[in-house]
Each structure stands twice: as C-alpha cells, then as structure tokens.
Amino acid sequence: MAWSNDQNLGFGVSKSPALAVYGAGAGDRDRLVCVHEGQGDQGSLWYVTFDGQHWSRDREMGAMAYGTTGGPGLAAFKDMLYCAHQGYGAGGELWYTKYDGNDWSADEQIQGVSISGSPALIVYNDQLYCFYQKQNSDNLNYLVTSDGEKWAGNEAQIRGTTGVPALAVFNGKILCVHQGSDPAGVLRWTEFDGEKWEKDQIIPNVAISGSPALAPFENKIVCVYEGGENSHNLWYMTFDGTTWSAETEMGFGTTGGPGSAVFDNKLYCAHQGFDGDGWIWMTTAESL
C-alpha cells in the first residue's frame, strides 16, 4: 500500500482531527470535512472542507458556544453532518451540533451523560450511534438515535477501554477497534449487529498509543494508529473480515490518533504532526 508524501495543510490543531464525507443534497457535490480543536488547546472547534482540489479557509464554529476538550466525532445522518464532542473544560458533558453545508446549528447537550476523552459517531441500520468511554470508568457505552434528536443510552458489553474507539460498518456489522486498558496499549476489536456483541479480542503483537482510525477501502478495512509507547510514528494494518494483516510503518511522524475517510476513491488520513507540532498533516492512498 503506497501512501503519498505527508503534507502540512497549514491548519492549527490540538489532539486528533476527525474526517467525514458530506454532501448537502440537491445536486450539491460531496466534500471532505475536517473538524478539529484549535491550536494550543484553546478549547474551540474549527472546521475546513475540501472539494477534491482546494481546501477552504479554517473557520471557527462559534468560539466558546462550541467549546470542546479534545477531538470530535463526525458522521453524516439524515442529510446533516453531526459533530459530537466533549464540552469545554473537561467536565465530561457530551454535546452535539449539526451542519447543513452552510452553518452549524446551536450546540446541544445530551443530558445525563458523562464522558472521558472524545466520542465516536457512526450510522448503522438507519440509526446514529455515539460511542464513548464513560467518565471515571474504563467501560464503553453508547447512545443511539433514530431522529437525530432523542437519544437512548446503552452500555456496550466491552470492559477495559482507553479513549475513543474507531468504528466502521463492515460485512453488515459495526466493527469496533479500541485501545485496551488491561494491559495498556494493546489493540482490541469486536463486532456488533445492533443486538449482540461478539467477544472482544486482542490483535496480537500490536501496540498502540491514543485512538485508532478505521475506513472501509477496496473491500477491506484499513486501521491507522500511532505506535505504542507514544512512538510518534504512524502505522497501519488491514482486515478482510476474518484476519488482520501484519502491521506496517507508514514513515510519518504523528502526535496522537489520526482521522481517516474515503473521498473520491482515495483514502485520506489526517493527523497532528510529530512531537505536538500543532499542525494538521495529510497523506492519501489510491489503492491497497
């Protein structure tokens, strides 16, 4: 798998950026959207869009009205792009806002939910799921909504997670990959069909720092992550539905977890640069 040269996009970032593909409908062309916390742990959400040739300017979503701690989760649902994030100040509140291609809606808190780190969003069976690590716990929980407004809480049958999981729909199920908490730094995976969880399994001989990113690409899943013990190096592996490939180092420096998405038949991977440099870098792959 050949990755392009890593490119500094010139947008400041803290923590991990999130990528998603979104089109507002009615003939509007799909765009790649990147949402991220502003540079220097400033606690506000910013976003940029890419039309396949040009990146927009980096725009703040609303200063402290969209305050955040860490990276967001993104997913397109019911003609809107949803962004979920922890509230400003690490208080553990879970908030979300929606984008219609022009503006972001008012930020809304999901009451009765406390989270650690960043949430993750995915659409499955016409429902929007929000996965998160419960505050003061290493259990993985999730919320689900059918209308994008009313959320129902559930506890995933996963014990021992650190940070945000990576999610993808693959072979008719939600594939969930996450860093384990016991022992720390292992990479684990499980599948969920909307009712039943498969056994959570360790991917052997793989060490990870931060959160991984998943994307379905050419009939496989590509998992990208920072190597173990804060190595500041990006690695990837693929999954065919049964077997995980050997891991391969990509040759690019990183800080924390990446974001990934497929756009215009290319796999995009966004990440903060080496040693906390505060900039978003991007690499792409055209084939496996």
C-alpha positions as a LaTeX table, in Angstrom:
\begin{tabular}{lrrr}
\hline
Residue & $x$ (\AA) & $y$ (\AA) & $z$ (\AA) \\
\hline
Met1 & 0.00 & 0.00 & 0.00 \\
Ala2 & 1.63 & 3.26 & $-1.15$ \\
Trp3 & 0.96 & 6.47 & 0.79 \\
Ser4 & 1.59 & 9.91 & $-0.70$ \\
Asn5 & 4.08 & 12.33 & 0.79 \\
Asp6 & 2.79 & 13.78 & 4.07 \\
Gln7 & 1.60 & 17.38 & 3.53 \\
Asn8 & 1.22 & 20.14 & 6.09 \\
Leu9 & $-2.20$ & 21.68 & 5.37 \\
Gly10 & $-1.42$ & 24.84 & 7.34 \\
Phe11 & $-4.31$ & 24.46 & 9.81 \\
Gly12 & $-3.57$ & 24.54 & 13.52 \\
Val13 & $-4.80$ & 21.64 & 15.65 \\
Ser14 & $-4.85$ & 20.20 & 19.15 \\
Lys15 & $-5.40$ & 16.49 & 19.78 \\
Ser16 & $-6.89$ & 14.36 & 16.97 \\
Pro17 & $-8.76$ & 15.70 & 13.90 \\
Ala18 & $-11.94$ & 14.00 & 12.60 \\
Leu19 & $-12.77$ & 13.37 & 8.92 \\
Ala20 & $-16.10$ & 12.66 & 7.22 \\
Val21 & $-17.63$ & 12.97 & 3.76 \\
Tyr22 & $-20.73$ & 15.14 & 3.45 \\
Gly23 & $-22.97$ & 16.48 & 0.70 \\
Ala24 & $-25.93$ & 18.73 & 1.44 \\
Gly25 & $-28.07$ & 17.07 & $-1.26$ \\
Ala26 & $-29.98$ & 18.59 & $-4.21$ \\
Gly27 & $-27.02$ & 18.17 & $-6.52$ \\
Asp28 & $-24.50$ & 19.55 & $-4.04$ \\
Arg29 & $-21.12$ & 17.91 & $-4.54$ \\
Asp30 & $-19.76$ & 15.81 & $-1.70$ \\
Arg31 & $-16.97$ & 17.38 & 0.30 \\
Leu32 & $-14.40$ & 16.06 & 2.71 \\
Val33 & $-14.90$ & 17.80 & 6.07 \\
Cys34 & $-12.26$ & 18.02 & 8.80 \\
Val35 & $-13.29$ & 19.20 & 12.29 \\
His36 & $-10.69$ & 19.80 & 14.99 \\
Glu37 & $-9.90$ & 21.59 & 18.19 \\
Gly38 & $-7.98$ & 24.80 & 17.58 \\
Gln39 & $-4.25$ & 25.07 & 18.03 \\
Gly40 & $-2.77$ & 25.34 & 21.52 \\
Asp41 & $-5.58$ & 23.55 & 23.43 \\
Gln42 & $-7.69$ & 26.67 & 23.01 \\
Gly43 & $-10.93$ & 24.78 & 23.59 \\
Ser44 & $-12.89$ & 25.77 & 20.48 \\
Leu45 & $-13.99$ & 23.77 & 17.43 \\
Trp46 & $-12.83$ & 24.66 & 13.91 \\
Tyr47 & $-13.58$ & 23.12 & 10.51 \\
Val48 & $-12.33$ & 23.06 & 6.93 \\
Thr49 & $-13.77$ & 21.50 & 3.76 \\
Phe50 & $-12.15$ & 20.03 & 0.64 \\
Asp51 & $-13.79$ & 19.76 & $-2.78$ \\
Gly52 & $-11.17$ & 17.49 & $-4.31$ \\
Gln53 & $-8.89$ & 20.31 & $-5.41$ \\
His54 & $-8.99$ & 23.13 & $-2.86$ \\
Trp55 & $-9.24$ & 23.44 & 0.89 \\
Ser56 & $-11.44$ & 26.16 & 2.35 \\
Arg57 & $-10.09$ & 28.50 & 4.98 \\
Asp58 & $-10.12$ & 27.26 & 8.55 \\
Arg59 & $-13.24$ & 28.58 & 10.30 \\
Glu60 & $-14.17$ & 28.67 & 13.96 \\
Met61 & $-17.57$ & 27.12 & 14.60 \\
Gly62 & $-18.66$ & 29.58 & 17.25 \\
Ala63 & $-15.99$ & 30.33 & 19.84 \\
Met64 & $-16.98$ & 29.22 & 23.33 \\
Ala65 & $-20.54$ & 28.44 & 22.21 \\
Tyr66 & $-18.94$ & 25.32 & 20.68 \\
Gly67 & $-16.27$ & 24.81 & 23.31 \\
Thr68 & $-14.52$ & 21.45 & 23.34 \\
Thr69 & $-11.98$ & 19.33 & 25.11 \\
Gly70 & $-10.15$ & 17.08 & 22.69 \\
Gly71 & $-11.18$ & 15.82 & 19.28 \\
Pro72 & $-14.75$ & 15.43 & 17.98 \\
Gly73 & $-16.66$ & 12.60 & 16.29 \\
Leu74 & $-18.28$ & 13.08 & 12.86 \\
Ala75 & $-20.94$ & 11.28 & 10.80 \\
Ala76 & $-23.42$ & 12.21 & 8.07 \\
Phe77 & $-27.02$ & 11.36 & 9.07 \\
Lys78 & $-30.40$ & 12.38 & 7.59 \\
Asp79 & $-28.91$ & 14.99 & 5.22 \\
Met80 & $-26.93$ & 16.62 & 8.02 \\
Leu81 & $-23.35$ & 16.27 & 9.28 \\
Tyr82 & $-23.35$ & 15.56 & 13.02 \\
Cys83 & $-20.45$ & 16.56 & 15.24 \\
Ala84 & $-20.29$ & 15.22 & 18.82 \\
His85 & $-17.72$ & 16.44 & 21.32 \\
Gln86 & $-16.87$ & 16.76 & 24.99 \\
Gly87 & $-17.69$ & 20.17 & 26.39 \\
Tyr88 & $-15.17$ & 22.82 & 27.31 \\
Gly89 & $-13.14$ & 22.35 & 30.47 \\
Ala90 & $-13.09$ & 18.55 & 30.67 \\
Gly91 & $-16.27$ & 18.48 & 32.74 \\
Gly92 & $-17.44$ & 15.37 & 30.93 \\
Glu93 & $-20.54$ & 16.81 & 29.24 \\
Leu94 & $-21.47$ & 15.40 & 25.82 \\
Trp95 & $-22.60$ & 17.94 & 23.21 \\
Tyr96 & $-23.56$ & 17.78 & 19.53 \\
Thr97 & $-24.19$ & 20.15 & 16.63 \\
Lys98 & $-25.38$ & 19.68 & 13.02 \\
Tyr99 & $-24.07$ & 21.13 & 9.76 \\
Asp100 & $-26.29$ & 21.69 & 6.69 \\
Gly101 & $-23.49$ & 22.64 & 4.30 \\
Asn102 & $-23.64$ & 26.31 & 5.24 \\
Asp103 & $-24.00$ & 26.72 & 9.00 \\
Trp104 & $-23.74$ & 24.75 & 12.22 \\
Ser105 & $-26.79$ & 24.51 & 14.48 \\
Ala106 & $-26.76$ & 25.60 & 18.11 \\
Asp107 & $-24.73$ & 23.28 & 20.31 \\
Glu108 & $-26.97$ & 20.93 & 22.34 \\
Gln109 & $-26.06$ & 18.96 & 25.44 \\
Ile110 & $-27.16$ & 15.34 & 25.80 \\
Gln111 & $-28.34$ & 15.30 & 29.38 \\
Gly112 & $-27.39$ & 12.62 & 31.87 \\
Val113 & $-24.24$ & 11.53 & 30.05 \\
Ser114 & $-20.65$ & 11.90 & 31.29 \\
Ile115 & $-17.70$ & 11.01 & 29.08 \\
Ser116 & $-13.91$ & 10.81 & 29.11 \\
Gly117 & $-11.97$ & 11.92 & 26.07 \\
Ser118 & $-13.63$ & 12.07 & 22.68 \\
Pro119 & $-16.81$ & 10.42 & 21.32 \\
Ala120 & $-17.15$ & 8.50 & 18.05 \\
Leu121 & $-20.15$ & 8.56 & 15.66 \\
Ile122 & $-21.37$ & 6.02 & 13.11 \\
Val123 & $-24.57$ & 5.38 & 11.14 \\
Tyr124 & $-25.90$ & 1.81 & 11.15 \\
Asn125 & $-29.32$ & 0.45 & 10.15 \\
Asp126 & $-30.72$ & 3.98 & 9.70 \\
Gln127 & $-29.72$ & 4.98 & 13.22 \\
Leu128 & $-26.96$ & 7.24 & 14.51 \\
Tyr129 & $-24.74$ & 5.72 & 17.19 \\
Cys130 & $-22.46$ & 7.66 & 19.54 \\
Phe131 & $-19.83$ & 5.60 & 21.37 \\
Tyr132 & $-17.82$ & 6.94 & 24.29 \\
Gln133 & $-15.78$ & 5.96 & 27.31 \\
Lys134 & $-17.78$ & 6.59 & 30.46 \\
Gln135 & $-16.23$ & 9.14 & 32.82 \\
Asn136 & $-14.29$ & 7.63 & 35.73 \\
Ser137 & $-14.64$ & 4.21 & 34.15 \\
Asp138 & $-12.97$ & 2.05 & 31.52 \\
Asn139 & $-16.31$ & 0.79 & 30.18 \\
Leu140 & $-17.51$ & 1.58 & 26.67 \\
Asn141 & $-21.05$ & 2.98 & 26.43 \\
Tyr142 & $-23.14$ & 4.15 & 23.51 \\
Leu143 & $-26.18$ & 6.23 & 22.62 \\
Val144 & $-28.49$ & 5.68 & 19.67 \\
Thr145 & $-31.00$ & 7.93 & 17.91 \\
Ser146 & $-33.42$ & 7.38 & 15.04 \\
Asp147 & $-34.41$ & 11.01 & 14.53 \\
Gly148 & $-31.17$ & 12.80 & 15.41 \\
Glu149 & $-32.72$ & 14.48 & 18.44 \\
Lys150 & $-33.86$ & 11.93 & 21.02 \\
Trp151 & $-31.03$ & 9.75 & 22.31 \\
Ala152 & $-31.30$ & 6.44 & 24.22 \\
Gly153 & $-28.37$ & 5.25 & 26.33 \\
Asn154 & $-26.91$ & 1.76 & 26.39 \\
Glu155 & $-23.87$ & 0.03 & 27.84 \\
Ala156 & $-21.69$ & $-1.85$ & 25.40 \\
Gln157 & $-20.53$ & $-5.28$ & 26.51 \\
Ile158 & $-16.92$ & $-4.11$ & 26.49 \\
Arg159 & $-14.85$ & $-3.75$ & 29.65 \\
Gly160 & $-11.42$ & $-2.24$ & 29.57 \\
Thr161 & $-11.05$ & 0.55 & 27.03 \\
Thr162 & $-8.97$ & 3.70 & 26.83 \\
Gly163 & $-10.14$ & 6.72 & 24.89 \\
Val164 & $-12.32$ & 6.86 & 21.82 \\
Pro165 & $-12.93$ & 3.73 & 19.72 \\
Ala166 & $-12.68$ & 3.58 & 15.94 \\
Leu167 & $-15.83$ & 2.49 & 14.12 \\
Ala168 & $-16.76$ & 1.25 & 10.64 \\
Val169 & $-19.69$ & $-0.65$ & 9.11 \\
Phe170 & $-18.28$ & $-3.80$ & 7.52 \\
Asn171 & $-19.94$ & $-7.05$ & 6.44 \\
Gly172 & $-23.28$ & $-5.92$ & 7.87 \\
Lys173 & $-21.98$ & $-5.18$ & 11.37 \\
Ile174 & $-20.34$ & $-2.36$ & 13.31 \\
Leu175 & $-16.63$ & $-3.09$ & 13.62 \\
Cys176 & $-15.24$ & $-1.51$ & 16.80 \\
Val177 & $-11.48$ & $-1.21$ & 17.35 \\
His178 & $-10.12$ & 0.34 & 20.54 \\
Gln179 & $-7.11$ & 0.61 & 22.80 \\
Gly180 & $-7.41$ & $-1.73$ & 25.76 \\
Ser181 & $-6.75$ & $-0.65$ & 29.34 \\
Asp182 & $-5.52$ & $-4.01$ & 30.65 \\
Pro183 & $-2.79$ & $-4.29$ & 29.69 \\
Ala184 & $-2.41$ & $-0.72$ & 28.48 \\
Gly185 & $-1.52$ & $-0.15$ & 24.84 \\
Val186 & $-2.97$ & $-3.32$ & 23.34 \\
Leu187 & $-5.25$ & $-3.06$ & 20.32 \\
Arg188 & $-8.59$ & $-4.86$ & 20.61 \\
Trp189 & $-11.56$ & $-5.44$ & 18.28 \\
Thr190 & $-15.15$ & $-6.65$ & 18.38 \\
Glu191 & $-18.30$ & $-6.59$ & 16.21 \\
Phe192 & $-21.89$ & $-5.55$ & 16.95 \\
Asp193 & $-25.03$ & $-6.38$ & 14.95 \\
Gly194 & $-27.31$ & $-3.93$ & 16.77 \\
Glu195 & $-28.28$ & $-6.51$ & 19.39 \\
Lys196 & $-25.37$ & $-8.83$ & 20.12 \\
Trp197 & $-21.69$ & $-8.12$ & 20.79 \\
Glu198 & $-19.05$ & $-10.57$ & 19.70 \\
Lys199 & $-16.21$ & $-11.44$ & 22.07 \\
Asp200 & $-13.68$ & $-8.62$ & 22.44 \\
Gln201 & $-10.36$ & $-9.87$ & 21.08 \\
Ile202 & $-6.74$ & $-8.71$ & 21.18 \\
Ile203 & $-4.94$ & $-8.14$ & 17.88 \\
Pro204 & $-1.66$ & $-9.97$ & 18.64 \\
Asn205 & 1.73 & $-8.26$ & 18.62 \\
Val206 & 0.36 & $-4.74$ & 18.08 \\
Ala207 & 0.96 & $-1.80$ & 20.42 \\
Ile208 & $-0.92$ & 1.48 & 20.14 \\
Ser209 & $-0.94$ & 4.97 & 21.63 \\
Gly210 & $-4.09$ & 7.11 & 21.60 \\
Ser211 & $-7.04$ & 6.20 & 19.41 \\
Pro212 & $-7.05$ & 4.36 & 16.06 \\
Ala213 & $-8.95$ & 5.31 & 12.88 \\
Leu214 & $-10.89$ & 2.97 & 10.57 \\
Ala215 & $-12.08$ & 3.28 & 6.98 \\
Pro216 & $-13.56$ & 0.72 & 4.55 \\
Phe217 & $-11.41$ & 0.76 & 1.42 \\
Glu218 & $-11.38$ & $-1.66$ & $-1.53$ \\
Asn219 & $-13.39$ & $-4.35$ & 0.28 \\
Lys220 & $-11.18$ & $-4.27$ & 3.34 \\
Ile221 & $-10.88$ & $-2.19$ & 6.50 \\
Val222 & $-7.79$ & $-0.04$ & 6.94 \\
Cys223 & $-6.79$ & 0.73 & 10.53 \\
Val224 & $-4.31$ & 3.59 & 11.10 \\
Tyr225 & $-2.83$ & 4.40 & 14.52 \\
Glu226 & 0.13 & 5.79 & 16.44 \\
Gly227 & 2.52 & 3.08 & 17.54 \\
Gly228 & 2.91 & 2.04 & 21.14 \\
Glu229 & 4.57 & 3.99 & 23.97 \\
Asn230 & 3.94 & 7.33 & 22.25 \\
Ser231 & 6.34 & 6.40 & 19.48 \\
His232 & 5.13 & 9.35 & 17.33 \\
Asn233 & 5.06 & 7.06 & 14.27 \\
Leu234 & 2.01 & 6.16 & 12.14 \\
Trp235 & 1.28 & 2.51 & 11.41 \\
Tyr236 & $-1.49$ & 0.72 & 9.52 \\
Met237 & $-2.97$ & $-2.75$ & 9.02 \\
Thr238 & $-5.88$ & $-4.18$ & 7.05 \\
Phe239 & $-8.76$ & $-6.51$ & 7.94 \\
Asp240 & $-10.59$ & $-8.77$ & 5.46 \\
Gly241 & $-13.44$ & $-9.75$ & 7.78 \\
Thr242 & $-11.54$ & $-12.67$ & 9.31 \\
Thr243 & $-7.84$ & $-11.88$ & 9.57 \\
Trp244 & $-5.79$ & $-8.82$ & 10.43 \\
Ser245 & $-2.69$ & $-8.27$ & 8.30 \\
Ala246 & 0.75 & $-7.63$ & 9.74 \\
Glu247 & 1.26 & $-4.01$ & 10.75 \\
Thr248 & 3.31 & $-1.71$ & 8.50 \\
Glu249 & 5.00 & 1.54 & 9.46 \\
Met250 & 3.96 & 4.44 & 7.22 \\
Gly251 & 7.07 & 6.57 & 7.70 \\
Phe252 & 5.28 & 9.67 & 9.01 \\
Gly253 & 5.52 & 11.29 & 12.41 \\
Thr254 & 2.38 & 11.93 & 14.43 \\
Thr255 & 1.05 & 13.04 & 17.78 \\
Gly256 & $-1.99$ & 11.11 & 18.96 \\
Gly257 & $-4.64$ & 9.38 & 16.89 \\
Pro258 & $-5.42$ & 10.15 & 13.24 \\
Gly259 & $-8.72$ & 10.61 & 11.39 \\
Ser260 & $-9.49$ & 8.80 & 8.14 \\
Ala261 & $-12.14$ & 8.73 & 5.40 \\
Val262 & $-12.54$ & 7.67 & 1.77 \\
Phe263 & $-13.22$ & 10.51 & $-0.66$ \\
Asp264 & $-13.13$ & 10.43 & $-4.48$ \\
Asn265 & $-11.83$ & 6.84 & $-4.34$ \\
Lys266 & $-8.83$ & 7.79 & $-2.21$ \\
Leu267 & $-8.15$ & 7.03 & 1.41 \\
Tyr268 & $-7.34$ & 10.21 & 3.36 \\
Cys269 & $-5.51$ & 10.18 & 6.68 \\
Ala270 & $-5.25$ & 13.40 & 8.75 \\
His271 & $-3.13$ & 13.71 & 11.88 \\
Gln272 & $-1.23$ & 16.14 & 14.04 \\
Gly273 & 2.44 & 16.33 & 13.19 \\
Phe274 & 5.39 & 14.90 & 15.07 \\
Asp275 & 6.03 & 15.84 & 18.70 \\
Gly276 & 2.96 & 18.02 & 19.13 \\
Asp277 & 3.83 & 20.45 & 16.34 \\
Gly278 & 0.26 & 21.83 & 16.31 \\
Trp279 & $-0.44$ & 21.41 & 12.57 \\
Ile280 & $-2.72$ & 19.13 & 10.57 \\
Trp281 & $-0.88$ & 16.88 & 8.12 \\
Met282 & $-2.49$ & 14.77 & 5.40 \\
Thr283 & $-1.48$ & 11.71 & 3.42 \\
Thr284 & $-3.50$ & 9.69 & 0.90 \\
Ala285 & $-3.53$ & 6.22 & $-0.65$ \\
Glu286 & $-5.06$ & 5.41 & $-4.05$ \\
Ser287 & $-5.11$ & 1.62 & $-3.66$ \\
Leu288 & $-4.21$ & $-1.22$ & $-1.37$ \\
\hline
\end{tabular}
